[in-house]
């Protein structure tokens, strides 16, 4: 081993060199103001904030310790342009440097975030995010198409949850790039391809794992959003983590927070279906038992009814009633006939008393003009020579008037 180089220079250890660099950097930049766009932001359970501040040509890692982060008056997020004041710190174990932020303020919206907002407003004005266009998912799909990277964790998580929940489903994986140049065109083309398949597809899932705003940008491209909107097949979007929201999520029929949740949304759980079927079986058996008990009770009530124990009793009662009515009718008829007979006799007697023939029986006569048959009531109706007919009790006599004498 040697301590000095051949030319007399002192040989430094890595730790010594890093210490000198640390001293120089931290001494030269005890306080610095930096402007840039936030990228790859994260905030673990420790409460510290880790991210990168970047512009078109470079980026620097930055950290906000929890004590400072608790005093932030706004939410940090990817794409947000900020102005930071802090100092440089060299992290010796990794030989890297970072900006330790003491103060941070938003400087405006980053380029990607601004582009995203403008496109979102444009598509919203066209109605692409309108809930009225959302299609319901099939309850039990037979075929599902998944547009994603075939090597990513998203497809593995999706298939693992899917196989655990419901095995009786066919899955078609349509491989695409999910980030980088050309990824959006591939995703849009894959969605159109699935819609054009001869095989009937019941549900289409567009998914990938988490990442920065730049990583997920393909799912904010207008071509992908319009392809999802034009899909006749219901689309589930599961892009990124729970906090990530892309335009694909907004236009899709259903948004899932993660690929695993997408699997839970598209198929039922076999345990839940089995429990539901068993509950329906119990309800059906209970309903049938209740109806059977009710029917038996009604049958027994009907069987105990008097009409079934003595079915002819009512007939006999009605027959007896009919006989009574017939008897009453006969009696009433006989009484009315007797009354009518007696009344007729009285009328006959009265008529006989008023009849002229009865007068003849007492010795009186009736005189009629022979030619007209008119009853002669006064002598003034007769003239000498008239022929008259006299009606007696037992016959008639024909006479000729010889003289007419009127009473004075």
Secondary structure, DSSP 8 states (H G I E B T S, - for coil): --SB-TTS-B---HHHHHHHHHHHHHHHTSSEEEEEEEEEEE--TT--EEEEEE-SS-EEEEEE-HHHHTT-SS---TTEEEEEEEEEEEETTTTEEEEEEEEEEEEEE-HHHHHHHHHHHHHHHTTTT-GGG-----SS-SEEEEEE-TTSHHHHHHHHHHHHH--S-EEEEEE---SSTTHHHHHHHHHHHHHH-SS---EEEEEE----TTTTGGGGSHHHHHHHHH-SS-EEEEESSTT---HHHHHSSEE-SSHHHHHHHHS--HHHHHHHHHHHHHHHHHHHHHHHHHHHHHHHHHHTSHHHHSTTHHHHHHHHHHHHHHHHHHHHHHHHHHHHHHHHHHHHHHHHHHSHHHHHHTT--EEEETTT--B--SGGG--TT-EEEEE-SS-EEEEE--------
